[in-house]
Every structure is written in C-alpha cells, then in structure tokens.
Amino acid sequence: MSDSAASTRVLSLAKRRGSITRQEVARAGIHTQTLSRLVRAGALERVSRGRYRLPDAPITENHGLALVAAAVPKAVICLVSALRFHDIGTQAPHEVWIALDRRSRRPALSWPRLRVHRFGGKTLTEGIETHRMEGESVKIYCVAKTLADVFKYRNKVGLDVALEALREGWRARRFTMDEIHRYARLCHVEQVMRPYLEALVA
C-alpha cells in the first residue's frame, strides 16, 4: 500500500469511528508510522497515548469520558462523574471518577485526570449501562446504582451531594423504589438510605 493510500485509509477510519488507535491501524494492515506522518502534517492529532483523532472532529461534553473508555476499557464511570452524565445534581467534577476491580493496575493516563475507586464482586459488575460517545462504548452505572454508590462513599462525595442527587432523581422519576432498594442492598447502605427514602414518599 502506498503512503498516500495508507494515509487516506487511516483518515477514513478516523472519520468513521471518531478516533483511531495504533492497534486498529495495525489490524487494518497499515504501518503505524503512517500515524506519525499524519500528525506531523497536521492531519491527525494525538489525544492520548496510542489514540488519534481528526483535528476538526466534534468534541462533545462527554469527551473526557470517551477518552477514558478508550484508554481504560475495564473502567466504569461512577459516582460524581456518573451523576454529571445523568444530569443529576449540580456537581461538575474536574476529574473523571471511575470504578475498577481491586486487582486492576492503576491506569497511566495523563489527561483527563482520574479519581479511581476500587469496587469488587457485584458492586463492580451490576447496574452498568453502555453509551456510545465519540465512537467509544462507555460503561456508566445507571441512576439507581450511582445513587447507592454515592451514599456508600458519602464521606468522600459529601452527604449533601448524595441527598441533593437522591431528591432530584426522585423528582425527575429517574428511578423506582424497587430499583433503589435493590442497589442499596447490594451496596450495603439500605439502613443508611432508609430514612431518606421514607421521607421521599411521605
């Protein structure tokens, strides 16, 4: 494949997918030096280690989440970042909050900054939704699971943040009582949440 044909193919893949990785380029049978050549020419930009995008590609408000999902496929967006994605509460985190298995290595990602929490068992694997952002599949906890997590980590997040999110989520009908009780039990915060849940329906 000529340099020109390789460059055209890479740019076409990047446009279709939103971004492209060195591994994807190699799997397509294209030499990865093509990426360096396109970056030098200004036709591509490097957004994180091993990932590239077109300079004029649209950047959504969830750009950071898409980058994290690309760089750390096992991560699940959680807690304050999940609240922000679900448009619940007023928190605007400067870091991306992620859940990882306790045995997973800490990601080496310079940007965006990460706040890593270690989950285990069903608290890691239950309640996950997958959303498509900028060509990436991003795993995020659903509203009810996120609220249970926020109460579990209320000392780090803030009880005021947890209460605000619970009230706002209930007013907007973003979860049912069955759902919230299920995840409260899973996260072992049923007793903690009970008085606040009772107040919602009083």
N, C-alpha and C positions, 0 to 999 in steps of 0.2 A: 504494500500500500504506500503510495507516495505521501510525502509530508503534507501536501495540500489536501489530499483526500482524507488523511488521518485527522487533520485539524477540522475539516468540515464535519466529519463524523462525530468528533468529540463535542463540538459546539452544538450539533443537532441533539445529541444525547442530553447535554446540559440544559438545553432549552426545554426539552420534553419532560425531563424529570425535576427541573427546578434547581438541582445541583448534581454534581457527579463526584465520585471518589476515584482514587488511584486504582483501587481493586476493580471497580466497574470498568474502567478504561482497559485494564489488563485483560479482564474476562472477555472484552469485546475484540481482543486480538490486536490492540493498538499499543504501541510502545509508550510508556508513561512519560518519556521525555517530551512528548507532544504537549503535555500539560504545562511543563516549564516554559516551553516555547510560546504557548498561548498567553501565559501570564506575563512574560517579558514584552509581548506585543500589545498587552492591554486588552486582549480579547476575553480573558478569564481573570477572575480574582480568587485568591486563596482565602477562604473564610474560617477554616480551622485545619488542624493537621490532617492532610490527606483528602480534604474536601474543597471543591471549587464550584464557582457559580459565574453566570454571566454578569458583568458589571451593571447592566440595566435591568436585571431580574427584579421583580417586585418584592419588597420586603414587607411582610405583614407584621402585625403587632405581636404575633407569636413566633417571630424569627428566632429568638433565643431558645425557645422550646424545640423548634425544628433542628437547630444546631446540636443541642444536647442529645436528642433522639438519634441523630446521625452518628455522633461520636460515642455515645454510650447506649447501645441498643437495649440493654437489660434494665435501664433506668425507668422508673415510673414517676411522672410528675406528681408531687404530693403537697399537702399542707398549704402554705400560703400561696405558692405558685398555682396549685390546683384551684384554690378559691378565686384567684385572679382570672384564670382561664374560664371558670364557670360564671364570672361576673357577679360574684357574691362578696359583699363587704367592700371596704374602702382601702384595703392594703395594696400597695404597689411595690412588690419586693425588688430589691436591687440585685438579688441573686436568684438562680433557679433552684428551687427546692426539689430534691429527688430522693426516692427510696431505692435502696439497693439491698440485695441479700447480704447478710452479715459476713459471708465468706468472700464476697467480691472485692477485688482490688479497687482502691480509690482511683477514680479517673484522673488522668493527667490532662486537664483542659484549662488553657489559659483564659479563654473567654467563650461564653459568659461564665461568670463566677458561679460556683456551685455551693449549695448547702446540702451536704449528704447526710441522710438518716438511714440507719440500719434496721430493716424490717426482717421478720422471719416467718416461715410457715404460711398459713393462710392470710395473715395480716399483710404479707407481701403480695400474694397472688390473687386475692379476692377483690372484686369491685373495680376491676380495670376496664376502662373504655379505650378504644383506639380511634384517634382522629388523624385525618390527613392534613398536613401543613407543609406547604412549600415542597411538596413531593416526598415528604417523610411520613412514616407511620409513627405517631407519637402516642405513647401509653400514658394515660392520666386516670387517676382514681375518680369514680363517679361522685356526685354531690354527697350522698349519704355516707359513703366510706370516708370521704375527705372530712366531713364534719366530725365523725367519730375519731379520726386521727387527730384532728385539731384539739379535741378535748383530751385525748391521751397525752398529747405533747403541749398541753396548755401552759406549762411552766416555761416553755421555750417560745411559744407563739403569743401567749397572753390570754388570760381568761376573758378579757374584754373583747378581744378579736373573735374568740370562739362563740361568745354569746351573741355578738352582732351578726356573725355569719349564720348561726342557728335561726335567729329571729327572721333575718332577711330571706333565708332559704325557704322557711316555712310560709312566710307571707307570699312568696312568689310561687309556691307549690312546686318546689324543685325536688321534693322527696316525700315519701309517705311515712307514716308512723311505723308501719311494718318494716320498711327499709332501714330506717334509722335505728330501730331496736335490734335488727339483725346485726348491723355493723357495730353497734355499741357493745353487744355481747361478744362479738369477735375480737374487739379491741380491749375488752375487759374494763369498759368505762360505763357500764349500764347503771351502776349505783350513782356514779358521779353525775350522769346526764339526767337521771330520773326526775329530780325536782324541776329542772329547766324544761323538760319535755311536758311535764304535767302542767306547768304554767302556760305553755303554748296553747293547750287545748282547753284550758279552764274557762 
